[in-house]
Amino acid sequence: MKSTLRKSHGFTLIELIMVIVVLGFLAVIAIPEYVDLAPRAKKAAEDGVAGGIRAGVATQVAKRAISIPTVALYFTQLDSVVAAGTGVTCPTSGAAGFCFENVVPGGVRDSSWSKTGPLAYTGPSAGTFAYNSSNGQFV
């Protein structure tokens, strides 16, 4: 006896609709995560540089404490960039000093950072930071 069952090829309409619904749910969840990605990336970069500066200050203080105990432990300036009061962007090239050159080897060469005062800085996402030369804190 021969079987008269047909072999199925392809997907049913219900299966296709379910796949579209699942993809829709994934899109609703994923799209808001990527909408504000650029500002979050700027903030993360800013936090990374600030952490590097804090580590650089701590390293330089440790070096000074070991090698020359009579020298003041904390820097009076983090760099030689002159602040004009309204904000000078950190240079990216040239013979002039770079921002944070005293504590970070080579300095920070990023024009999205600006020096707003002798010991004050503004980062790429408008975060403000100040260096306290009496205790070495960069907050």
Biotite code that builds the C-alpha atoms (Angstrom):
import biotite.structure as struc

atoms = struc.array([
    struc.Atom([0.000, 0.000, 0.000], chain_id="A", res_id=1, res_name="MET", atom_name="CA", element="C"),
    struc.Atom([1.225, 3.375, -0.970], chain_id="A", res_id=2, res_name="LYS", atom_name="CA", element="C"),
    struc.Atom([1.197, 6.261, 1.481], chain_id="A", res_id=3, res_name="SER", atom_name="CA", element="C"),
    struc.Atom([-0.561, 9.341, 0.220], chain_id="A", res_id=4, res_name="THR", atom_name="CA", element="C"),
    struc.Atom([0.989, 11.777, 2.726], chain_id="A", res_id=5, res_name="LEU", atom_name="CA", element="C"),
    struc.Atom([2.540, 14.829, 1.166], chain_id="A", res_id=6, res_name="ARG", atom_name="CA", element="C"),
    struc.Atom([5.931, 16.058, 2.250], chain_id="A", res_id=7, res_name="LYS", atom_name="CA", element="C"),
    struc.Atom([5.867, 19.571, 3.664], chain_id="A", res_id=8, res_name="SER", atom_name="CA", element="C"),
    struc.Atom([8.205, 22.202, 2.174], chain_id="A", res_id=9, res_name="HIS", atom_name="CA", element="C"),
    struc.Atom([8.716, 25.669, 3.755], chain_id="A", res_id=10, res_name="GLY", atom_name="CA", element="C"),
    struc.Atom([7.182, 27.426, 6.725], chain_id="A", res_id=11, res_name="PHE", atom_name="CA", element="C"),
    struc.Atom([3.584, 28.060, 7.652], chain_id="A", res_id=12, res_name="THR", atom_name="CA", element="C"),
    struc.Atom([2.211, 31.559, 7.904], chain_id="A", res_id=13, res_name="LEU", atom_name="CA", element="C"),
    struc.Atom([1.933, 31.266, 11.693], chain_id="A", res_id=14, res_name="ILE", atom_name="CA", element="C"),
    struc.Atom([5.642, 30.410, 11.993], chain_id="A", res_id=15, res_name="GLU", atom_name="CA", element="C"),
    struc.Atom([6.636, 33.421, 9.873], chain_id="A", res_id=16, res_name="LEU", atom_name="CA", element="C"),
    struc.Atom([4.423, 35.754, 11.918], chain_id="A", res_id=17, res_name="ILE", atom_name="CA", element="C"),
    struc.Atom([5.950, 34.457, 15.163], chain_id="A", res_id=18, res_name="MET", atom_name="CA", element="C"),
    struc.Atom([9.472, 35.161, 13.869], chain_id="A", res_id=19, res_name="VAL", atom_name="CA", element="C"),
    struc.Atom([8.453, 38.701, 12.935], chain_id="A", res_id=20, res_name="ILE", atom_name="CA", element="C"),
    struc.Atom([6.925, 39.243, 16.394], chain_id="A", res_id=21, res_name="VAL", atom_name="CA", element="C"),
    struc.Atom([10.080, 38.002, 18.140], chain_id="A", res_id=22, res_name="VAL", atom_name="CA", element="C"),
    struc.Atom([12.257, 40.278, 15.978], chain_id="A", res_id=23, res_name="LEU", atom_name="CA", element="C"),
    struc.Atom([9.939, 43.186, 16.832], chain_id="A", res_id=24, res_name="GLY", atom_name="CA", element="C"),
    struc.Atom([10.358, 42.551, 20.559], chain_id="A", res_id=25, res_name="PHE", atom_name="CA", element="C"),
    struc.Atom([14.138, 42.428, 20.166], chain_id="A", res_id=26, res_name="LEU", atom_name="CA", element="C"),
    struc.Atom([14.117, 45.701, 18.239], chain_id="A", res_id=27, res_name="ALA", atom_name="CA", element="C"),
    struc.Atom([12.012, 47.421, 20.916], chain_id="A", res_id=28, res_name="VAL", atom_name="CA", element="C"),
    struc.Atom([14.497, 46.342, 23.575], chain_id="A", res_id=29, res_name="ILE", atom_name="CA", element="C"),
    struc.Atom([17.717, 47.027, 21.619], chain_id="A", res_id=30, res_name="ALA", atom_name="CA", element="C"),
    struc.Atom([17.042, 50.363, 19.885], chain_id="A", res_id=31, res_name="ILE", atom_name="CA", element="C"),
    struc.Atom([16.890, 52.525, 23.063], chain_id="A", res_id=32, res_name="PRO", atom_name="CA", element="C"),
    struc.Atom([20.270, 51.126, 24.124], chain_id="A", res_id=33, res_name="GLU", atom_name="CA", element="C"),
    struc.Atom([21.928, 52.502, 20.973], chain_id="A", res_id=34, res_name="TYR", atom_name="CA", element="C"),
    struc.Atom([20.143, 55.854, 20.723], chain_id="A", res_id=35, res_name="VAL", atom_name="CA", element="C"),
    struc.Atom([22.314, 57.699, 23.257], chain_id="A", res_id=36, res_name="ASP", atom_name="CA", element="C"),
    struc.Atom([25.525, 55.789, 22.620], chain_id="A", res_id=37, res_name="LEU", atom_name="CA", element="C"),
    struc.Atom([27.695, 58.808, 21.647], chain_id="A", res_id=38, res_name="ALA", atom_name="CA", element="C"),
    struc.Atom([27.172, 60.800, 24.878], chain_id="A", res_id=39, res_name="PRO", atom_name="CA", element="C"),
    struc.Atom([27.794, 57.699, 26.970], chain_id="A", res_id=40, res_name="ARG", atom_name="CA", element="C"),
    struc.Atom([30.990, 57.004, 25.030], chain_id="A", res_id=41, res_name="ALA", atom_name="CA", element="C"),
    struc.Atom([32.197, 60.589, 25.626], chain_id="A", res_id=42, res_name="LYS", atom_name="CA", element="C"),
    struc.Atom([31.486, 60.252, 29.348], chain_id="A", res_id=43, res_name="LYS", atom_name="CA", element="C"),
    struc.Atom([33.335, 56.919, 29.489], chain_id="A", res_id=44, res_name="ALA", atom_name="CA", element="C"),
    struc.Atom([36.336, 58.433, 27.671], chain_id="A", res_id=45, res_name="ALA", atom_name="CA", element="C"),
    struc.Atom([36.306, 61.381, 30.055], chain_id="A", res_id=46, res_name="GLU", atom_name="CA", element="C"),
    struc.Atom([36.214, 59.058, 33.078], chain_id="A", res_id=47, res_name="ASP", atom_name="CA", element="C"),
    struc.Atom([39.077, 57.032, 31.599], chain_id="A", res_id=48, res_name="GLY", atom_name="CA", element="C"),
    struc.Atom([41.308, 60.085, 31.201], chain_id="A", res_id=49, res_name="VAL", atom_name="CA", element="C"),
    struc.Atom([40.423, 61.300, 34.712], chain_id="A", res_id=50, res_name="ALA", atom_name="CA", element="C"),
    struc.Atom([41.327, 57.875, 36.104], chain_id="A", res_id=51, res_name="GLY", atom_name="CA", element="C"),
    struc.Atom([44.598, 57.930, 34.207], chain_id="A", res_id=52, res_name="GLY", atom_name="CA", element="C"),
    struc.Atom([45.425, 61.346, 35.649], chain_id="A", res_id=53, res_name="ILE", atom_name="CA", element="C"),
    struc.Atom([44.664, 60.150, 39.178], chain_id="A", res_id=54, res_name="ARG", atom_name="CA", element="C"),
    struc.Atom([46.915, 57.132, 38.644], chain_id="A", res_id=55, res_name="ALA", atom_name="CA", element="C"),
    struc.Atom([49.636, 59.364, 37.174], chain_id="A", res_id=56, res_name="GLY", atom_name="CA", element="C"),
    struc.Atom([49.504, 61.681, 40.174], chain_id="A", res_id=57, res_name="VAL", atom_name="CA", element="C"),
    struc.Atom([49.757, 58.709, 42.547], chain_id="A", res_id=58, res_name="ALA", atom_name="CA", element="C"),
    struc.Atom([52.684, 57.251, 40.596], chain_id="A", res_id=59, res_name="THR", atom_name="CA", element="C"),
    struc.Atom([54.588, 60.542, 40.527], chain_id="A", res_id=60, res_name="GLN", atom_name="CA", element="C"),
    struc.Atom([53.961, 61.095, 44.236], chain_id="A", res_id=61, res_name="VAL", atom_name="CA", element="C"),
    struc.Atom([55.320, 57.619, 44.995], chain_id="A", res_id=62, res_name="ALA", atom_name="CA", element="C"),
    struc.Atom([58.406, 58.266, 42.847], chain_id="A", res_id=63, res_name="LYS", atom_name="CA", element="C"),
    struc.Atom([59.036, 61.593, 44.550], chain_id="A", res_id=64, res_name="ARG", atom_name="CA", element="C"),
    struc.Atom([58.573, 60.105, 48.015], chain_id="A", res_id=65, res_name="ALA", atom_name="CA", element="C"),
    struc.Atom([61.146, 57.397, 47.320], chain_id="A", res_id=66, res_name="ILE", atom_name="CA", element="C"),
    struc.Atom([63.780, 59.294, 45.352], chain_id="A", res_id=67, res_name="SER", atom_name="CA", element="C"),
    struc.Atom([63.719, 62.854, 46.708], chain_id="A", res_id=68, res_name="ILE", atom_name="CA", element="C"),
    struc.Atom([62.050, 62.990, 50.113], chain_id="A", res_id=69, res_name="PRO", atom_name="CA", element="C"),
    struc.Atom([62.805, 66.700, 50.562], chain_id="A", res_id=70, res_name="THR", atom_name="CA", element="C"),
    struc.Atom([60.816, 67.776, 47.462], chain_id="A", res_id=71, res_name="VAL", atom_name="CA", element="C"),
    struc.Atom([57.108, 68.552, 47.826], chain_id="A", res_id=72, res_name="ALA", atom_name="CA", element="C"),
    struc.Atom([55.154, 65.405, 47.032], chain_id="A", res_id=73, res_name="LEU", atom_name="CA", element="C"),
    struc.Atom([52.362, 67.019, 45.022], chain_id="A", res_id=74, res_name="TYR", atom_name="CA", element="C"),
    struc.Atom([52.705, 68.976, 41.794], chain_id="A", res_id=75, res_name="PHE", atom_name="CA", element="C"),
    struc.Atom([51.703, 72.613, 41.832], chain_id="A", res_id=76, res_name="THR", atom_name="CA", element="C"),
    struc.Atom([50.561, 72.285, 38.184], chain_id="A", res_id=77, res_name="GLN", atom_name="CA", element="C"),
    struc.Atom([49.527, 69.273, 36.115], chain_id="A", res_id=78, res_name="LEU", atom_name="CA", element="C"),
    struc.Atom([50.883, 70.861, 32.928], chain_id="A", res_id=79, res_name="ASP", atom_name="CA", element="C"),
    struc.Atom([52.342, 73.999, 31.397], chain_id="A", res_id=80, res_name="SER", atom_name="CA", element="C"),
    struc.Atom([49.277, 74.899, 29.308], chain_id="A", res_id=81, res_name="VAL", atom_name="CA", element="C"),
    struc.Atom([48.305, 78.501, 30.010], chain_id="A", res_id=82, res_name="VAL", atom_name="CA", element="C"),
    struc.Atom([44.623, 78.999, 30.769], chain_id="A", res_id=83, res_name="ALA", atom_name="CA", element="C"),
    struc.Atom([43.084, 82.159, 29.368], chain_id="A", res_id=84, res_name="ALA", atom_name="CA", element="C"),
    struc.Atom([40.226, 82.073, 31.864], chain_id="A", res_id=85, res_name="GLY", atom_name="CA", element="C"),
    struc.Atom([37.529, 81.255, 29.336], chain_id="A", res_id=86, res_name="THR", atom_name="CA", element="C"),
    struc.Atom([38.892, 77.862, 28.395], chain_id="A", res_id=87, res_name="GLY", atom_name="CA", element="C"),
    struc.Atom([41.893, 76.881, 26.328], chain_id="A", res_id=88, res_name="VAL", atom_name="CA", element="C"),
    struc.Atom([41.570, 73.618, 24.466], chain_id="A", res_id=89, res_name="THR", atom_name="CA", element="C"),
    struc.Atom([44.304, 71.106, 25.068], chain_id="A", res_id=90, res_name="CYS", atom_name="CA", element="C"),
    struc.Atom([46.763, 71.185, 22.152], chain_id="A", res_id=91, res_name="PRO", atom_name="CA", element="C"),
    struc.Atom([46.969, 68.189, 19.841], chain_id="A", res_id=92, res_name="THR", atom_name="CA", element="C"),
    struc.Atom([50.364, 68.974, 18.320], chain_id="A", res_id=93, res_name="SER", atom_name="CA", element="C"),
    struc.Atom([53.170, 71.488, 18.326], chain_id="A", res_id=94, res_name="GLY", atom_name="CA", element="C"),
    struc.Atom([56.052, 72.423, 20.564], chain_id="A", res_id=95, res_name="ALA", atom_name="CA", element="C"),
    struc.Atom([53.790, 73.732, 23.331], chain_id="A", res_id=96, res_name="ALA", atom_name="CA", element="C"),
    struc.Atom([53.060, 71.526, 26.316], chain_id="A", res_id=97, res_name="GLY", atom_name="CA", element="C"),
    struc.Atom([50.125, 69.151, 26.381], chain_id="A", res_id=98, res_name="PHE", atom_name="CA", element="C"),
    struc.Atom([47.453, 68.908, 29.041], chain_id="A", res_id=99, res_name="CYS", atom_name="CA", element="C"),
    struc.Atom([48.450, 66.802, 32.066], chain_id="A", res_id=100, res_name="PHE", atom_name="CA", element="C"),
    struc.Atom([52.028, 66.383, 30.755], chain_id="A", res_id=101, res_name="GLU", atom_name="CA", element="C"),
    struc.Atom([53.503, 66.415, 34.287], chain_id="A", res_id=102, res_name="ASN", atom_name="CA", element="C"),
    struc.Atom([51.636, 63.290, 35.375], chain_id="A", res_id=103, res_name="VAL", atom_name="CA", element="C"),
    struc.Atom([50.779, 61.419, 32.165], chain_id="A", res_id=104, res_name="VAL", atom_name="CA", element="C"),
    struc.Atom([53.715, 60.470, 29.930], chain_id="A", res_id=105, res_name="PRO", atom_name="CA", element="C"),
    struc.Atom([53.333, 62.463, 26.721], chain_id="A", res_id=106, res_name="GLY", atom_name="CA", element="C"),
    struc.Atom([50.329, 64.358, 28.084], chain_id="A", res_id=107, res_name="GLY", atom_name="CA", element="C"),
    struc.Atom([46.758, 64.261, 26.802], chain_id="A", res_id=108, res_name="VAL", atom_name="CA", element="C"),
    struc.Atom([46.468, 65.422, 23.202], chain_id="A", res_id=109, res_name="ARG", atom_name="CA", element="C"),
    struc.Atom([42.730, 65.843, 22.905], chain_id="A", res_id=110, res_name="ASP", atom_name="CA", element="C"),
    struc.Atom([41.151, 69.143, 21.928], chain_id="A", res_id=111, res_name="SER", atom_name="CA", element="C"),
    struc.Atom([37.864, 68.081, 23.547], chain_id="A", res_id=112, res_name="SER", atom_name="CA", element="C"),
    struc.Atom([39.522, 68.748, 26.922], chain_id="A", res_id=113, res_name="TRP", atom_name="CA", element="C"),
    struc.Atom([39.948, 72.383, 27.915], chain_id="A", res_id=114, res_name="SER", atom_name="CA", element="C"),
    struc.Atom([41.752, 74.146, 30.716], chain_id="A", res_id=115, res_name="LYS", atom_name="CA", element="C"),
    struc.Atom([39.403, 76.630, 32.354], chain_id="A", res_id=116, res_name="THR", atom_name="CA", element="C"),
    struc.Atom([41.677, 77.813, 35.129], chain_id="A", res_id=117, res_name="GLY", atom_name="CA", element="C"),
    struc.Atom([45.143, 77.201, 36.587], chain_id="A", res_id=118, res_name="PRO", atom_name="CA", element="C"),
    struc.Atom([43.988, 73.922, 38.168], chain_id="A", res_id=119, res_name="LEU", atom_name="CA", element="C"),
    struc.Atom([40.559, 73.440, 36.537], chain_id="A", res_id=120, res_name="ALA", atom_name="CA", element="C"),
    struc.Atom([39.580, 71.427, 33.461], chain_id="A", res_id=121, res_name="TYR", atom_name="CA", element="C"),
    struc.Atom([36.478, 70.557, 31.457], chain_id="A", res_id=122, res_name="THR", atom_name="CA", element="C"),
    struc.Atom([36.162, 67.187, 29.734], chain_id="A", res_id=123, res_name="GLY", atom_name="CA", element="C"),
    struc.Atom([34.482, 66.104, 26.476], chain_id="A", res_id=124, res_name="PRO", atom_name="CA", element="C"),
    struc.Atom([31.078, 65.548, 28.075], chain_id="A", res_id=125, res_name="SER", atom_name="CA", element="C"),
    struc.Atom([31.221, 68.881, 29.967], chain_id="A", res_id=126, res_name="ALA", atom_name="CA", element="C"),
    struc.Atom([32.362, 67.265, 33.211], chain_id="A", res_id=127, res_name="GLY", atom_name="CA", element="C"),
    struc.Atom([34.367, 69.656, 35.365], chain_id="A", res_id=128, res_name="THR", atom_name="CA", element="C"),
    struc.Atom([37.487, 68.578, 37.214], chain_id="A", res_id=129, res_name="PHE", atom_name="CA", element="C"),
    struc.Atom([39.801, 70.388, 39.575], chain_id="A", res_id=130, res_name="ALA", atom_name="CA", element="C"),
    struc.Atom([43.245, 69.492, 40.878], chain_id="A", res_id=131, res_name="TYR", atom_name="CA", element="C"),
    struc.Atom([44.025, 70.165, 44.526], chain_id="A", res_id=132, res_name="ASN", atom_name="CA", element="C"),
    struc.Atom([47.769, 70.707, 44.799], chain_id="A", res_id=133, res_name="SER", atom_name="CA", element="C"),
    struc.Atom([47.731, 70.407, 48.590], chain_id="A", res_id=134, res_name="SER", atom_name="CA", element="C"),
    struc.Atom([46.582, 66.778, 48.613], chain_id="A", res_id=135, res_name="ASN", atom_name="CA", element="C"),
    struc.Atom([46.978, 65.608, 45.003], chain_id="A", res_id=136, res_name="GLY", atom_name="CA", element="C"),
    struc.Atom([43.288, 64.919, 44.373], chain_id="A", res_id=137, res_name="GLN", atom_name="CA", element="C"),
    struc.Atom([41.818, 65.301, 40.894], chain_id="A", res_id=138, res_name="PHE", atom_name="CA", element="C"),
    struc.Atom([38.039, 65.476, 41.237], chain_id="A", res_id=139, res_name="VAL", atom_name="CA", element="C"),
])
